[in-house]
Amino acid sequence: MEKSSLTALARELLAAAKTKSSGRSSRTVVGGHERVLRQTLVALTSGNSLDEHDNPGEATVQVLRGRVLLRCGDVEWEGSPGDHLVVPQARHSVHALEDSAFLLTVAKP
């Protein structure tokens, strides 16, 4: 069994994101490209985004810190700490409304 602090990792990744021109930083905490299940903690500084991209499988976003906007076409959902968003099976983007960290869970087919 493994145990880690997502709170501490979110703090670390946000500090790293602030030093990058992209305003983002991430680390896979469970699984990887070769596994069905992958969980990645993503940090985005305010105003930065994960540009529109395809959904690689079933996915959710659990907001740990800050506020994010998940957009799919003309529809958008705002998430704040404690919110759990189901990512649509379509092209979508994620925008940080403030310094934010979220756990992205993906189960690939």
C-alpha positions as CSV (number, residue, x, y, z in Angstrom):
1,M,0.0,0.0,0.0
2,E,1.1,3.5,-0.7
3,K,0.1,6.8,0.9
4,S,0.7,10.3,-0.4
5,S,-0.6,13.8,0.4
6,L,-2.4,15.3,-2.5
7,T,-2.5,18.6,-0.6
8,A,1.3,18.7,-0.2
9,L,1.8,17.7,-3.9
10,A,-0.7,20.3,-5.0
11,R,1.3,23.0,-3.1
12,E,4.5,21.7,-4.7
13,L,3.2,21.6,-8.2
14,L,1.6,25.1,-8.0
15,A,5.0,26.4,-6.9
16,A,6.6,24.7,-9.9
17,A,3.8,26.0,-12.2
18,K,4.5,29.6,-11.2
19,T,8.1,29.2,-12.5
20,K,7.0,27.9,-16.0
21,S,5.9,30.0,-18.9
22,S,3.1,27.6,-19.5
23,G,1.8,28.2,-16.0
24,R,1.3,24.5,-15.4
25,S,2.8,21.5,-13.8
26,S,1.7,17.9,-13.3
27,R,2.6,14.5,-11.9
28,T,1.1,11.1,-12.4
29,V,0.4,9.6,-9.0
30,V,-1.2,6.3,-10.0
31,G,-0.8,4.3,-13.2
32,G,0.6,5.6,-16.4
33,H,0.2,5.3,-20.2
34,E,0.6,1.6,-20.1
35,R,-2.2,1.1,-17.5
36,V,-6.0,1.3,-17.8
37,L,-6.3,3.7,-14.8
38,R,-4.3,6.9,-14.6
39,Q,-4.5,9.6,-11.9
40,T,-2.6,12.8,-12.5
41,L,-2.4,15.8,-10.2
42,V,-2.5,19.0,-12.4
43,A,-1.6,22.5,-11.2
44,L,-2.5,25.6,-13.3
45,T,-1.8,29.2,-12.4
46,S,-4.6,31.7,-12.8
47,G,-5.5,32.5,-16.4
48,N,-3.7,29.4,-17.8
49,S,-5.4,26.5,-19.5
50,L,-5.2,23.0,-20.8
51,D,-6.1,23.8,-24.4
52,E,-8.9,21.9,-26.1
53,H,-8.1,18.2,-26.5
54,D,-9.8,14.9,-27.1
55,N,-10.9,12.7,-24.1
56,P,-8.6,9.6,-24.1
57,G,-11.2,7.6,-22.1
58,E,-13.6,7.9,-19.2
59,A,-12.4,10.8,-17.1
60,T,-13.2,12.9,-14.1
61,V,-11.7,16.1,-12.5
62,Q,-11.7,16.5,-8.7
63,V,-10.9,20.0,-7.7
64,L,-8.5,20.2,-4.8
65,R,-7.6,23.9,-4.8
66,G,-8.8,27.1,-6.6
67,R,-11.5,27.3,-9.3
68,V,-11.5,25.8,-12.8
69,L,-13.7,26.0,-15.8
70,L,-14.3,22.9,-17.8
71,R,-15.5,23.7,-21.3
72,C,-17.0,21.5,-24.0
73,G,-18.3,23.4,-27.0
74,D,-20.7,26.1,-25.7
75,V,-21.3,24.3,-22.4
76,E,-19.1,25.0,-19.3
77,W,-19.0,23.9,-15.7
78,E,-17.2,25.7,-12.9
79,G,-15.5,23.6,-10.2
80,S,-14.2,24.6,-6.8
81,P,-12.6,22.6,-4.0
82,G,-14.5,19.4,-3.3
83,D,-16.3,19.5,-6.7
84,H,-16.2,16.4,-8.9
85,L,-16.7,17.0,-12.6
86,V,-17.3,14.2,-15.2
87,V,-15.4,15.0,-18.3
88,P,-17.6,14.7,-21.4
89,Q,-16.7,12.2,-24.2
90,A,-15.8,15.1,-26.5
91,R,-13.2,17.7,-27.1
92,H,-12.8,19.9,-24.1
93,S,-10.5,22.4,-22.3
94,V,-9.8,23.3,-18.7
95,H,-9.2,26.9,-17.7
96,A,-7.9,28.1,-14.2
97,L,-10.0,31.0,-12.9
98,E,-7.4,31.3,-10.0
99,D,-4.4,29.3,-9.0
100,S,-5.8,25.8,-9.0
101,A,-4.9,22.1,-8.6
102,F,-7.1,19.1,-9.6
103,L,-6.9,15.4,-9.7
104,L,-7.5,14.1,-13.2
105,T,-8.6,10.4,-13.3
106,V,-8.7,8.6,-16.6
107,A,-9.7,5.1,-17.4
108,K,-8.7,4.2,-21.0
109,P,-10.7,1.7,-23.0
